[in-house]
């Protein structure tokens, strides 16, 4: 039997994590517990502390402990049992050579992970959305309150009754003709007519962005994007092996002067942007900047990958057509139904013209062959019913209400210490604190206070000195939004009174 000293020694080391070390707190926890398992200090089938106890022992927030246990499960070192807890796996502590099918060797054989800070933040959105007691201002999902469940169920039932074999079969990589036709009709209604042959149905907008970037970029190319931007945009560019150059945004959208200065010294292959209701600021590219950008696109000959996912969620101003409507030879347009109808359906599309379209099709085929046929046929049937305009208005009203509640709470609880850009629509607010605070410290303290937000450092291509954050109003209930900001303000006060540490470092 092991001594009490042995069984407690790894716990005593938990209080000595390096707060300013190069390794994240999550990785330090993983390494410490893995070492205790592999040395035999933690025995097979031994129960590990609950996540909240682990967080308290290590002086980290609860979500960091959750992430550490999840990573240990991925490594095959522990197993989790609902209602019982987390346990050391029976084979985890045995030397690899004595267990023929041990997976321990994979830790050394696999290449180093290229997961970024932003990737981790994006991955944690789902965890935040289901963590009891945590208000998820970080989550950009649509609320289930807006889902057109009855209408979509009727559409899916009709497809399964009328053509079940087709619904269950493989289909064209470009997408079903019915859905392409409905997307083309929606584009025309928005003032940007599309030929159905120029549309490729994708498994959500994230895939649309990824296949577009891979079709255009090669390792060593340079791509520009807005700063701040959406995590999936940054990930898509980097996954193609390209270098990302940040172009700042303000209340008038992309800083075209900064882009022109970049073009004077660097050849870029692609610009990624959201000219309408940008995520995370909710702002539009101004008409004057839009005209100048179109001129630069044509003079310098680069592609634009345009994300229009929030186009139907406008609160202020007149609807603006896509950039693609004015420069179809240069602009590849990406969109989806996730924010208006439901993200779980994973129904998106790319619109492009010329040789780049064939390359997008090739990348899509390599990714997943095609988007699920049943989803496509049901979505086409739902859109053909004429329900979309009413559903879009229903979603817009829900987002607007959340927007009003969140801005009111920010004014009340953060108004004296922060500023923000007022969104014209979309699902988010970009908030910047007036005084510098360690981003890691604030994220941890916010977790202890019971609120999560998207740290600005995860949404930027290059590290900045200010401390910004994205707060989302599309998922949490209105009463949670107000309480979440109150908790966040409390976290800011606590973190502000602690000695400053490095900003925008991995959590």
Secondary structure, DSSP 8 states (H G I E B T S, - for coil): ---HHHHHHHHHHGGG--TTSSS-HHHHHHHHHHHHHHTTSS-TT-B---HHHHHHHHT--HHHHHHHHHHHHHTTSEEEETTTEEEE-TTTTS-GGGSTT--TTHHHHS------HHHHHHHHHHHHHH-TT-EETT-----GGG--HHHHHHHHHHHHHH-HHHHTS---TT--HHHHHHHHHHHHHTT----GGGEEEESHHHHHHHHHHHHH--TT-EEEEEES--HHHHHHHHHTT-EEEEEEEETTEE-HHHHHHHHHH---SEEEE--SS-TTT-----HHHHHHHHHHHHHHT-EEEEE-TTTT-B-SS-----GGGT-TTTEEEEEESTTTT-GGG--EEEE--SHHHHHHHHHHHHHHSSS-HHHHHHHHHHHHTT-HHHHHHHHHHHHHHHHHHHHHHHHHHTTTTEEE---SBSSEEEEEESS---HHHHHHHHHHHTEE-EEGGGG-SS--SS-EEEEE-SSS-HHHHHHHHHHHHHHHHHHHTS----SS---
